[in-house]
Amino acid sequence: MPRGSVRNDFATDVPTRVTDPLQLLKADRDNARNAGDPWADLCVVSSISPDGEPRSRVLVVRELNDQLALFFNASSPKSEEFTLLNRYPF
């Protein structure tokens, strides 16, 4: 797919101060869907491994509402990183 067919400039839609990250994520996904972006339902979550290395993975955004829930295997590296560091990416 040619790059220009799905790229739009949404800079005018971005608030100057984000007070609700979920609202921004919803708006961004809606804009991407309306533009026909085939990747509109994907996002990247990043964490830091116990040895200090950054790690990122692509997640499918299945549903957006007023709460955020992530589902992953308890024995996965993601679970270990978030639990050991007592940090969450939100």
N, C-alpha and C positions, 0 to 999 in steps of 0.2 A: 504494500500500500504506500503510495507516495506520501512523503512526510507532510507536505502542505495540506493534505486532505483532512487530517485530524488535528492539526496544531492550530490553536487559537490563543490569542493574548487575553488572559483573564485578569490582568494586573489591576484593572479598574474595579474588579469585584472583591479584591482582597481588603479586608478592614485594616485600618492603621494600627489597631490594637486588638489582639485576639484575647477574648475573655473566656471563650468556650471552644476548646480544640475540637470537640466532637461536632459542633455546629460548622466549623471551618471544614472539617473532613467531609461532612455531608454535602456542603455547598460545592466543594471541589469535585466530589464524585458526581454530583448532579450535572455540573458543567461538563465534565468529561463524557458522561453518558450522552448528554444532549449533543455533543460535538461528534459522537460516533466513535469515540476512542475505545478500541478493543481491550485496552488494559484498565479500564475505568474501575473494575472491581478488585484491583490488586493494590497492595501497599507494602512498604518495607518497614520492618521492625529491626532495630539495631540494639545490640547489647555489648557488654565488654566481658570477655572471658576471664576466668580467675587469674590467668597470667597477664592480664592487661591488654589483650589484643581485641580490636573491634571485630564484631561479627554481625552480619546482616542476613536477613532471610526475607523472602517474599511471602506474604500471606494473602489469602483470598478474603475480601471483606464480604461476608454473607449477608449481614443485616446491620443497619445502623439505627439506634434509637437513643434514648437518654442515658443509657448505661453502656459500659464497655466490658466485654467478656472475651477472653482469649482461651482457646482450647488447644492444648498440646500434651503430648505424652509426658508423664511425670518423670520418666527416666531420660528424657531428651536433653541435649546440651542447653537448650533454651531454659528449661525448668531449673537446671542446676545453676546457670548464670544468674537468673532472677532471684532465686532463693538464697544462694550463697552471698551475693552482694547486697541482699535486702533492698534492691532497687527495681523499680518497674518503669518501663519507658513512657509513662503517661503522666 
